[in-house]
Amino acid sequence: MPDWGEVFGLTVPVLEIVARGSVMFLALTVLLRVVGQREAGGLGITDILIVVLVADAAGAGMRGEAGSIGDSLVLVGTILFWSVALDALGYRWPALGRLLKARPKPLIEDGRLNRRALRREFMSRDEVESQLRLHGLTDISQVKRAWLEPNGMVSVLPVEGKPSEEPPERPAR
């Protein structure tokens, strides 16, 4: 018969779990903010971080690798607290929000590539052109502005008066 006090109780002091969870979450947030936002897909990089950390913390409790389920719950609560707290701080103080949240990076300005941003995000001209084709544009000169958004997607504002070409139709099967 399992000792339910051991399964659900705490084996590590709460303050230690909170400190460990806080340091890891904040350190990973800073590191991912420095690394950049490319290839994040539809989720923001912070969203991906939270999913991975929560899954790892909860998984340890479910597999019995943590001292107890209580330890895992405290760690998951700490991670979620910091996620909400950083969002709230960024909302309350916009200047702090600019540090905490990724901003769109200009890839094209007035039909010219922003080579500095491309280098920073390790994007090639071919990759940018591929993104433009997804928006129905075939030439960089057709673009007034294009940004790499915080979620990793590219948004494009075409030059007015230059209609985008329709993408070619797919052959019927």
Salt bridges, closest charged atoms under 4 A:
GLU16 OE2 - ARG20 NE 2.86
GLU39 OE2 - ARG38 NH2 3.37
GLU65 OE1 - ARG63 NH2 3.05
ASP87 OD1 - LYS101 NZ 2.36
ASP110 OD1 - ARG145 NH1 3.01
GLU121 OE2 - LYS105 NZ 3.42
GLU127 OE2 - ARG38 NH2 2.18
GLU129 OE2 - ARG125 NE 2.94
